[in-house]
Amino acid sequence: MRKPTMVALVSVIGAAFLALEVSAQNPPMPQNPPKQEKFELNTLLMECTFEVEGRTAQGQATIGTGFVMGRPIPGTPGRARYVLITAAHVLDEMAGDSAILHLRRKLAENTWVHAPIPMPIRVNGQPLWTKRPDADVAVMYVQLPSEVSLPLMSTELLADDAMLSRFEIHPGDEVECLGYPLGNASNEAGFPILRSGKIASYPLLPTGVTRTFLFDFRVFKGNSGGPVYLVQLGRVYGNAIHFDQTVAFIVGLVSEERVFPQVTSGPYEQELRQVQLSLAVVVHASLIRQAVEMLPPP
């Protein structure tokens, strides 16, 4: 299997990274250290985010978004396992023992083709994923075909309370999101669509209590499970502007759309209408990190 590169946090987030070798089969470490690549979270997440498709128990198509990261193997530097991360309801709504993971295969520089594969999600009706009972998060180990190579990011890029506090993440901060609104991709290769907006609720901390926050962007079915992340150059924190630093990490995943139920009454009938508020409910990344830690050791 071709060994992809893993990106992890080192010192200032986004300013430096450690290149690691990642493989689902955990091959021997190479003799020469891997070449470090430029850290650009928008591009990395574009390459690691995929549409997940299945069928409901009624036979209707259902879709969501998932992203793949690498869980480092403790005590084994440079080795990790592929982990698929999505919203728990995305997998819960899918009937049967398999779904379709819409991967992509790179043929040449900037040339990609759509490469969907069946992905086991249950065995004899028992889920293969692990989910938190108190948050809309599901994680599972996955094995990818040898011809698919990903620039995997370490799960250490999932922001915890210390990271949010250190970089003073607050309402009004601009964040990005990747997903497949109503099943739409950005091109025939199947790359996700990037949207952006602002953190729209307060307080954020402690995440173990708040659990979610609101994200001001136009959200649709199909966005569920998509990564929400921050990329900012020259951020102000600690009473200083850090011009030479890029702060970049994942702050959560899209869980649901916030809507307002509007009831219209007439003399003979009553109509309930769901009004879109252009708000997404986002599960904090710290809860995703805890869900990953619930998986069996890699």
Sequence and secondary structure as in RCSB ss.txt:
>XXXX:A:sequence
MRKPTMVALVSVIGAAFLALEVSAQNPPMPQNPPKQEKFELNTLLMECTFEVEGRTAQGQATIGTGFVMGRPIPG
TPGRARYVLITAAHVLDEMAGDSAILHLRRKLAENTWVHAPIPMPIRVNGQPLWTKRPDADVAVMYVQLPSEVSL
PLMSTELLADDAMLSRFEIHPGDEVECLGYPLGNASNEAGFPILRSGKIASYPLLPTGVTRTFLFDFRVFKGNSG
GPVYLVQLGRVYGNAIHFDQTVAFIVGLVSEERVFPQVTSGPYEQELRQVQLSLAVVVHASLIRQAVEMLPPP
>XXXX:A:secstr
    EEB   SSBTTB   EE  TT     SS        HHHHHHHHEEEEEEE TTS EEEEEEEEEEEE TT
 TT EEEEEEE HHHHHT  SSEEEEEEEEEEETTEEEEEEEEEE EETTEESSEE TTSS EEEE    TT   
  BBGGGB  HHHHHHTT  TT EEEEEE GGG  SSTT   EEEEEEE  S    HHHH EEEEES   TT TT
 EEEEEEES EETTEE TT EEEEEEEEEEEEEEEEEEEE SS EEEEEEEEEEEEEEEHHHHHHHHHHS   
